Amino acid sequence: MNTTDAATLALRYLGVGLDSLGEREKRVLVHVVGRKTLLGRSRARPGDGRTFGERLADGVASFGGSWTFMILFGCFLGLWTVLNTVVLTAGAFDPYPFIFLNLILSMLAAVQAPIIMMSQKRQAAKDRLDAAHDYEVNLKAEIEILALHEKLDIMRDSQIQTLIDEQSRLAYLIEKLTRGR
């Protein structure tokens, strides 16, 4: 990296010295100076580098938070209730107030909640990485846009100067022609 170019960009577009920037900002400046994209650091695809436990936690969290699960679980609870109150009135294996069902629900909640929390924790870590990457891309885009504005201003100033010079030359020629008559 050309530190002189990076330091110039830092002062011009970010208003601070290169030494006072964080690692992310320096990395962005390296990419701007080298005219490189940040796409090489794009987000990892789902499933990359996940362990079996992590994939299982994601699957449980995905299914446990779906309408399919809610409908199936509602049907299971309805079936359990009807079976133990209407069908098996005399020999119900879990008579009202359904103590065994409460035990099953408590155990399901005790197992499902930490699994969902593990999945959410990993998703939050991925979201933080995505946010950091988005910040870098946005910062690079902002610097590039500022540089383009600067280049356009230079081109416009050059064109205006060319027009002024041409106008002066034409005014001189007109004055010369009018004197000659």
C-alpha positions as a printed Julia matrix, in Angstrom:
181×3 Matrix{Float64}:
   0.0     0.0     0.0
   1.19    3.45   -0.8
   0.89    5.08    2.63
   1.28    8.56    1.14
  -1.79    8.06   -1.06
  -3.75    6.53    1.81
  -2.76    9.37    4.15
  -3.8    11.92    1.51
  -7.17   10.21    1.06
  -7.68   10.03    4.82
  -7.06   13.74    5.21
  -9.0    14.77    2.11
 -12.12   12.64    2.49
 -12.27   11.59    6.13
 -10.75   14.72    7.65
  -8.33   12.84    9.92
  -4.81   11.5     9.78
  -4.1     7.9     8.82
  -2.79    7.1    12.31
  -6.08    8.04   13.97
  -8.12    5.62   11.83
  -9.25    2.17   12.9
  -8.27   -1.04   11.16
 -11.49   -1.16    9.14
 -11.02    2.36    7.79
  -7.38    1.64    6.91
  -8.47   -1.56    5.12
 -11.02    0.45    3.12
  -8.38    3.02    2.17
  -6.07    0.2     1.01
  -8.85   -1.01   -1.27
  -9.54    2.51   -2.56
  -5.85    3.21   -3.29
  -5.38   -0.21   -4.9
  -8.7     0.09   -6.78
  -9.81   -3.26   -5.38
 -13.32   -4.38   -4.54
 -14.45   -5.52   -1.12
 -16.38   -8.44   -2.61
 -13.65  -10.9    -1.69
 -14.75  -10.49    1.92
 -18.39  -11.2     1.2
 -20.68  -13.06    3.54
 -20.28  -16.77    4.05
 -22.99  -18.99    2.62
 -25.24  -20.81    5.07
 -23.76  -24.15    6.06
 -20.14  -23.11    5.58
 -18.06  -24.27    8.52
 -21.0   -25.18   10.73
 -20.77  -28.21   12.98
 -23.47  -30.86   13.16
 -24.72  -29.34   16.43
 -24.92  -25.88   14.89
 -26.84  -27.18   11.87
 -29.16  -29.09   14.22
 -29.73  -25.97   16.36
 -30.52  -23.94   13.24
 -32.95  -26.61   12.06
 -34.69  -26.82   15.44
 -34.93  -23.02   15.66
 -36.22  -22.79   12.11
 -38.86  -25.49   12.6
 -39.76  -24.42   16.16
 -40.58  -20.92   14.96
 -42.71  -21.94   11.99
 -46.45  -22.12   11.41
 -46.03  -25.78   10.56
 -44.76  -26.44   14.08
 -47.53  -24.34   15.63
 -50.26  -26.17   13.69
 -48.82  -29.63   14.34
 -48.3   -28.87   18.02
 -51.83  -27.49   18.32
 -53.17  -30.68   16.71
 -51.07  -32.79   19.1
 -52.42  -30.91   22.13
 -55.99  -31.14   20.85
 -55.62  -34.88   20.17
 -54.08  -35.44   23.63
 -56.91  -33.53   25.31
 -59.69  -35.29   23.36
 -58.09  -38.7    23.84
 -57.76  -38.28   27.6
 -61.15  -36.67   28.24
 -63.6   -38.08   25.69
 -62.24  -41.3    24.17
 -60.58  -42.85   27.2
 -62.93  -41.55   29.89
 -62.51  -44.5    32.24
 -58.93  -45.57   31.45
 -57.25  -42.26   30.5
 -53.46  -42.5    30.8
 -53.27  -38.76   31.64
 -56.56  -37.6    33.14
 -57.44  -33.95   33.64
 -55.48  -31.74   34.7
 -52.99  -33.46   32.32
 -49.97  -33.62   34.62
 -47.99  -35.85   32.25
 -48.69  -33.42   29.35
 -47.43  -30.56   31.54
 -44.25  -32.54   32.21
 -43.73  -33.15   28.48
 -44.32  -29.46   27.68
 -41.9   -28.37   30.41
 -39.2   -30.72   29.16
 -39.76  -29.58   25.56
 -39.44  -25.94   26.6
 -36.37  -26.71   28.72
 -34.61  -28.32   25.74
 -35.92  -26.13   22.93
 -35.19  -22.72   24.51
 -31.39  -23.14   24.87
 -31.15  -24.62   21.38
 -32.98  -21.63   19.92
 -30.77  -19.28   21.95
 -27.62  -20.96   20.56
 -28.91  -20.46   17.03
 -29.81  -16.83   17.73
 -26.39  -16.17   19.27
 -24.62  -17.5    16.18
 -27.0   -15.55   13.91
 -26.25  -12.38   15.88
 -22.51  -12.96   15.36
 -23.11  -13.37   11.61
 -25.21  -10.21   11.61
 -22.37   -8.29   13.3
 -19.94   -9.49   10.59
 -22.43   -8.5     7.9
 -22.86   -5.07    9.48
 -19.08   -4.57    9.61
 -18.79   -5.59    5.95
 -21.67   -3.27    5.0
 -19.96   -0.43    6.86
 -16.74   -0.98    4.91
 -18.59   -1.14    1.58
 -20.54    2.03    2.39
 -17.42    3.88    3.5
 -15.6     2.85    0.33
 -18.56    3.92   -1.79
 -18.7     7.28   -0.03
 -14.97    7.88   -0.6
 -15.3     6.84   -4.26
 -18.27    9.19   -4.74
 -16.36   12.06   -3.17
 -13.41   11.32   -5.46
 -15.72   11.29   -8.49
 -17.23   14.61   -7.45
 -13.73   16.03   -7.15
 -12.8    14.74  -10.6
 -16.0    16.14  -12.1
 -15.32   19.52  -10.46
 -11.82   19.53  -11.95
 -13.21   18.63  -15.39
 -15.9    21.32  -15.13
 -13.34   23.93  -14.04
 -11.12   22.91  -16.95
 -14.01   23.19  -19.39
 -15.02   26.58  -17.99
 -11.43   27.8   -18.3
 -11.3    26.5   -21.89
 -14.55   28.33  -22.67
 -13.25   31.54  -21.08
 -10.01   31.29  -23.08
 -11.96   30.63  -26.29
 -14.32   33.51  -25.53
 -11.34   35.83  -24.93
  -9.77   34.7   -28.21
 -13.02   35.29  -30.1
 -13.49   38.7   -28.45
  -9.97   39.6   -29.51
 -10.68   38.5   -33.09
 -13.97   40.43  -33.18
 -12.2    43.52  -31.85
  -9.47   43.09  -34.45
 -12.02   42.73  -37.24
 -13.99   45.79  -36.12
 -10.83   47.92  -36.0
  -9.87   46.84  -39.47
 -13.09   48.22  -41.01
